[in-house]
């Protein structure tokens, strides 16, 4: 586990995220020497792929007007 001050983390955030992904080692962010956050690598599973499959509805025509007459259209 790597400790890094919040200011240094801010300056090197993208680089540190790449390192966490490649080394699979956590990074602990500190403020005034006290841990405040931890960056951990994502699990190596494919659980996220297709996670939303079947949850989106398809409507063929969402542009044409409704059959109802609205009070505001009168």
Backbone as CSV, one residue per row, in Angstrom:
resi,resn,N_x,N_y,N_z,CA_x,CA_y,CA_z,C_x,C_y,C_z
1,UNK,0.839,-1.174,0.000,0.000,0.000,0.000,0.888,1.242,0.000
2,UNK,0.557,2.182,-0.859,1.328,3.414,-1.013,0.578,4.559,-0.337
3,UNK,1.286,5.362,0.454,0.714,6.563,1.072,1.133,7.769,0.263
4,UNK,0.181,8.681,0.019,0.501,9.894,-0.736,-0.339,11.048,-0.185
5,UNK,0.291,12.209,-0.086,-0.408,13.400,0.391,-1.433,13.851,-0.640
6,UNK,-2.503,14.455,-0.175,-3.603,14.869,-1.056,-3.128,15.818,-2.152
7,UNK,-2.238,16.724,-1.836,-1.734,17.665,-2.836,-0.982,16.957,-3.953
8,UNK,-0.139,15.985,-3.593,0.588,15.218,-4.607,-0.373,14.341,-5.401
9,UNK,-1.384,13.786,-4.719,-2.375,12.969,-5.422,-3.105,13.808,-6.466
10,UNK,-3.462,15.029,-6.098,-4.157,15.918,-7.021,-3.312,16.191,-8.263
11,UNK,-2.025,16.389,-8.060,-1.140,16.703,-9.174,-0.875,15.491,-10.070
12,UNK,-0.915,14.298,-9.506,-0.555,13.089,-10.253,-1.711,12.091,-10.348
13,UNK,-2.920,12.543,-10.212,-4.089,11.660,-10.126,-4.169,10.654,-11.271
14,UNK,-4.131,11.107,-12.507,-4.287,10.203,-13.643,-3.149,9.186,-13.716
15,UNK,-1.942,9.634,-13.439,-0.795,8.727,-13.431,-0.960,7.669,-12.337
16,UNK,-1.402,8.085,-11.147,-1.602,7.142,-10.052,-2.711,6.141,-10.353
17,UNK,-3.762,6.586,-11.015,-4.836,5.658,-11.386,-4.319,4.590,-12.343
18,UNK,-3.475,4.995,-13.286,-2.877,4.019,-14.200,-1.988,3.039,-13.449
19,UNK,-1.227,3.528,-12.472,-0.359,2.664,-11.687,-1.166,1.666,-10.854
20,UNK,-2.256,2.127,-10.257,-3.106,1.233,-9.473,-3.674,0.134,-10.372
21,UNK,-4.085,0.505,-11.562,-4.638,-0.479,-12.495,-3.591,-1.492,-12.932
22,UNK,-2.367,-1.040,-13.157,-1.343,-1.961,-13.671,-0.669,-2.776,-12.571
23,UNK,-0.406,-2.163,-11.403,0.298,-2.887,-10.335,-0.657,-3.609,-9.396
24,UNK,-1.957,-3.249,-9.448,-2.975,-3.822,-8.558,-2.686,-3.514,-7.096
25,UNK,-1.950,-2.416,-6.814,-1.602,-2.014,-5.462,-2.418,-0.778,-5.076
26,UNK,-2.945,-0.775,-3.870,-3.772,0.330,-3.378,-2.940,1.567,-3.080
27,UNK,-3.605,2.728,-3.155,-2.990,4.006,-2.792,-3.875,4.651,-1.733
28,UNK,-3.262,5.056,-0.625,-3.989,5.740,0.440,-3.645,7.218,0.373
29,UNK,-4.670,8.057,0.296,-4.495,9.507,0.218,-4.613,10.067,1.630
30,UNK,-3.652,10.910,2.008,-3.643,11.473,3.357,-3.777,12.987,3.323
31,UNK,-4.343,13.523,4.393,-4.385,14.970,4.627,-3.820,15.198,6.020
32,UNK,-2.791,15.998,6.087,-2.115,16.269,7.352,-1.681,14.973,8.043
33,UNK,-1.261,13.987,7.238,-0.750,12.728,7.772,-1.797,11.702,8.151
34,UNK,-3.076,12.056,8.013,-4.141,11.121,8.372,-4.817,10.598,7.104
35,UNK,-5.048,9.293,7.012,-5.687,8.735,5.820,-7.123,9.242,5.663
36,UNK,-7.470,9.667,4.442,-8.825,10.159,4.171,-9.510,9.401,3.035
37,UNK,-8.729,8.747,2.194,-9.314,8.018,1.073,-8.365,6.918,0.632
38,UNK,-8.944,5.914,-0.028,-8.133,4.820,-0.545,-8.565,4.537,-1.981
39,UNK,-7.593,4.443,-2.872,-7.860,4.085,-4.266,-7.452,2.626,-4.422
40,UNK,-8.422,1.792,-4.792,-8.157,0.361,-4.930,-8.451,-0.068,-6.361
41,UNK,-7.776,-1.099,-6.848,-8.041,-1.560,-8.210,-9.404,-2.245,-8.302
42,UNK,-10.005,-2.153,-9.467,-11.267,-2.852,-9.717,-10.999,-4.349,-9.769
43,UNK,-11.979,-5.154,-9.382,-11.813,-6.607,-9.504,-11.594,-6.993,-10.969
44,UNK,-10.886,-8.066,-11.195,-10.547,-8.488,-12.543,-11.642,-9.311,-13.208
45,UNK,-12.869,-9.161,-12.784,-13.965,-9.921,-13.377,-14.641,-9.098,-14.466
46,UNK,-15.439,-9.759,-15.249,-16.178,-9.107,-16.329,-17.625,-8.841,-15.917
47,UNK,-17.871,-8.660,-14.634,-19.241,-8.496,-14.147,-19.912,-7.243,-14.689
48,UNK,-19.153,-6.209,-15.010,-19.754,-4.970,-15.477,-20.229,-5.064,-16.920
49,UNK,-19.588,-5.926,-17.694,-19.963,-6.061,-19.096,-21.370,-6.649,-19.177
50,UNK,-22.276,-5.948,-19.818,-23.641,-6.422,-19.984,-24.513,-6.258,-18.749
51,UNK,-24.053,-5.504,-17.762,-24.807,-5.349,-16.517,-26.162,-4.683,-16.748
52,UNK,-26.285,-3.833,-17.757,-27.548,-3.138,-18.025,-28.376,-3.809,-19.117
53,UNK,-27.929,-4.945,-19.594,-28.642,-5.639,-20.669,-30.066,-5.958,-20.220
54,UNK,-31.023,-5.601,-21.076,-32.423,-5.869,-20.782,-33.095,-4.842,-19.897
55,UNK,-32.403,-3.774,-19.537,-33.000,-2.771,-18.655,-33.480,-1.530,-19.393
56,UNK,-33.206,-1.434,-20.683,-33.604,-0.264,-21.465,-34.818,-0.626,-22.307
57,UNK,-35.831,0.237,-22.263,-37.039,0.016,-23.054,-36.920,0.738,-24.380
58,UNK,-37.467,0.153,-25.408,-37.442,0.760,-26.736,-38.850,1.199,-27.097
59,UNK,-39.007,2.445,-27.437,-40.276,2.981,-27.914,-40.069,3.386,-29.361
60,UNK,-40.931,2.913,-30.237,-40.708,3.139,-31.660,-40.893,4.598,-32.073
61,UNK,-41.890,5.296,-31.525,-42.158,6.661,-31.964,-42.368,7.553,-30.745
62,UNK,-41.390,8.383,-30.454,-41.520,9.271,-29.298,-41.709,10.724,-29.725
63,UNK,-41.855,10.976,-31.047,-41.934,12.343,-31.538,-43.363,12.763,-31.870
64,UNK,-44.147,11.884,-32.443,-45.491,12.281,-32.868,-46.369,12.576,-31.662
65,UNK,-47.418,13.358,-31.904,-48.273,13.797,-30.810,-49.117,12.645,-30.270
66,UNK,-49.571,12.838,-29.059,-50.410,11.841,-28.409,-51.837,11.948,-28.919
67,UNK,-52.598,10.912,-28.692,-53.994,10.914,-29.110,-54.857,11.724,-28.159
68,UNK,-54.346,12.021,-26.984,-55.108,12.769,-25.984,-55.049,14.261,-26.286
69,UNK,-56.142,14.949,-26.009,-56.156,16.407,-26.091,-55.815,16.958,-24.716
70,UNK,-54.769,17.764,-24.652,-54.353,18.334,-23.385,-55.052,19.684,-23.182
71,UNK,-55.340,19.966,-21.965,-56.016,21.200,-21.619,-55.189,22.411,-22.038
72,UNK,-53.888,22.339,-21.955,-53.043,23.468,-22.302,-53.001,23.717,-23.802
73,UNK,-53.394,22.727,-24.641,-53.370,22.897,-26.091,-54.628,23.557,-26.612
74,UNK,-55.600,23.822,-25.776,-56.863,24.409,-26.230,-56.831,25.908,-26.230
